[in-house]
Amino acid sequence: MQTYGQWLDFLARTEALDEAEGPGERVTPARVAAWRREGKLRGLAPTSRRQRLANLGAILRLLVPDRNWSFVIRPGNRSLKRAIGVGRSLSSCAMSLRCWSMSKSFIAKGSRLQTGRRDGVRYAMRPCWRCG
């Protein structure tokens, strides 16, 4: 239900909320695309953006079960993971690579004091799947 409330809030903020429209008429491909763009601009993580669409699709299937909601849960006829993507931005990948290199230098120094720091850096900041 929280997702549907976020959806209604988006419609109200964009002056697209018409109280005469039912749930089925409120959700259009253009509005969903605008909601997706707004979530990205607000900096929501890809996982959050995917989950919002999945939740909206689930609520809509309950409210209006006889309509096809694939444009919500499969934008562009692709899975949510392919449509929205995964992982970190390229800037955080660069940061991960820098930290990964730093942890390698800790290994080379062999300092016992820095071993815990090295392991923590390696675990928390390993490069994403795109950067290797």
C-alpha positions as CSV (number, residue, x, y, z in Angstrom):
1,M,0.0,0.0,0.0
2,Q,2.9,2.4,0.7
3,T,3.9,2.2,-3.0
4,Y,0.4,3.1,-4.1
5,G,0.5,6.1,-1.8
6,Q,3.8,7.2,-3.3
7,W,2.2,6.8,-6.7
8,L,-0.7,9.0,-5.7
9,D,1.7,11.5,-4.2
10,F,3.6,11.6,-7.5
11,L,0.5,12.2,-9.4
12,A,-0.6,15.0,-7.0
13,R,2.8,16.7,-7.2
14,T,2.8,16.6,-11.0
15,E,-0.8,17.8,-11.1
16,A,-1.9,14.6,-12.8
17,L,-4.2,13.4,-10.0
18,D,-7.8,13.5,-11.1
19,E,-10.2,12.3,-8.4
20,A,-12.7,11.3,-11.0
21,E,-10.3,8.7,-12.4
22,G,-10.2,5.2,-11.0
23,P,-7.0,3.3,-10.3
24,G,-7.1,1.7,-13.7
25,E,-7.3,5.1,-15.5
26,R,-4.6,6.8,-13.4
27,V,-1.9,4.4,-14.4
28,T,-0.7,5.0,-18.0
29,P,2.6,4.1,-19.7
30,A,3.6,7.8,-19.9
31,R,2.9,8.4,-16.2
32,V,4.8,5.3,-15.2
33,A,7.7,6.4,-17.3
34,A,7.7,9.8,-15.7
35,W,7.6,8.2,-12.2
36,R,10.6,6.0,-13.2
37,R,12.5,9.1,-14.4
38,E,11.6,11.0,-11.2
39,G,12.9,8.2,-9.0
40,K,16.2,8.1,-10.9
41,L,16.6,11.9,-10.6
42,R,15.9,11.7,-6.9
43,G,18.8,9.3,-6.6
44,L,16.8,6.2,-5.6
45,A,18.9,3.0,-5.8
46,P,18.1,0.7,-8.8
47,T,16.8,-1.9,-6.3
48,S,14.4,0.6,-4.8
49,R,13.1,1.7,-8.2
50,R,12.6,-1.9,-9.3
51,Q,10.8,-2.7,-6.1
52,R,8.5,0.3,-6.4
53,L,7.4,-0.9,-9.9
54,A,6.9,-4.5,-8.8
55,N,4.8,-3.3,-5.8
56,L,2.7,-1.0,-8.0
57,G,2.1,-3.8,-10.4
58,A,1.0,-6.1,-7.5
59,I,-1.4,-3.5,-6.1
60,L,-2.8,-2.8,-9.6
61,R,-3.4,-6.5,-10.2
62,L,-5.5,-6.6,-7.0
63,L,-7.4,-3.4,-7.7
64,V,-8.0,-4.0,-11.4
65,P,-7.4,-7.6,-12.1
66,D,-8.8,-7.7,-15.6
67,R,-6.3,-5.3,-17.1
68,N,-2.8,-6.1,-18.5
69,W,-0.2,-4.3,-16.3
70,S,2.8,-5.6,-18.1
71,F,3.9,-2.0,-19.0
72,V,4.4,-1.5,-15.3
73,I,6.3,-4.6,-14.4
74,R,8.0,-5.1,-17.7
75,P,8.8,-1.6,-19.1
76,G,9.9,-1.8,-22.7
77,N,8.9,-5.5,-22.6
78,R,12.1,-6.2,-20.6
79,S,12.5,-7.5,-17.1
80,L,12.8,-4.9,-14.3
81,K,16.4,-5.8,-13.8
82,R,17.3,-5.2,-17.5
83,A,15.1,-2.1,-17.8
84,I,16.5,-0.3,-14.7
85,G,19.8,-1.9,-14.2
86,V,21.8,-3.0,-11.2
87,G,24.7,-2.0,-9.1
88,R,26.7,1.1,-8.5
89,S,27.3,4.2,-10.6
90,L,30.5,4.5,-12.4
91,S,31.8,7.0,-9.9
92,S,31.4,4.6,-7.1
93,C,33.1,1.9,-9.2
94,A,36.1,4.2,-9.6
95,M,36.1,4.7,-5.8
96,S,36.0,0.9,-5.3
97,L,38.9,0.4,-7.6
98,R,40.9,3.0,-5.7
99,C,40.2,1.3,-2.3
100,W,40.9,-2.1,-3.8
101,S,44.3,-0.8,-4.9
102,M,44.9,0.7,-1.4
103,S,44.1,-2.7,0.2
104,K,46.7,-4.3,-2.1
105,S,49.3,-1.9,-0.9
106,F,48.5,-2.9,2.7
107,I,49.2,-6.5,1.8
108,A,52.5,-5.5,0.2
109,K,53.6,-3.6,3.4
110,G,52.7,-6.6,5.5
111,S,51.8,-4.4,8.5
112,R,50.0,-6.4,11.1
113,L,48.3,-3.2,12.4
114,Q,46.8,-2.6,9.0
115,T,45.6,-6.1,8.4
116,G,42.1,-5.5,9.8
117,R,41.7,-2.3,7.9
118,R,42.9,-4.0,4.7
119,D,40.3,-6.8,5.1
120,G,37.5,-4.3,5.9
121,V,38.4,-2.2,2.8
122,R,38.6,-5.3,0.6
123,Y,35.2,-6.6,1.8
124,A,33.3,-3.3,1.7
125,M,34.8,-1.7,-1.4
126,R,35.4,-4.5,-3.8
127,P,34.9,-3.6,-7.4
128,C,31.5,-4.1,-9.0
129,W,30.8,-6.7,-11.6
130,R,31.2,-4.2,-14.4
131,C,34.7,-3.1,-13.4
132,G,36.1,-6.5,-12.4
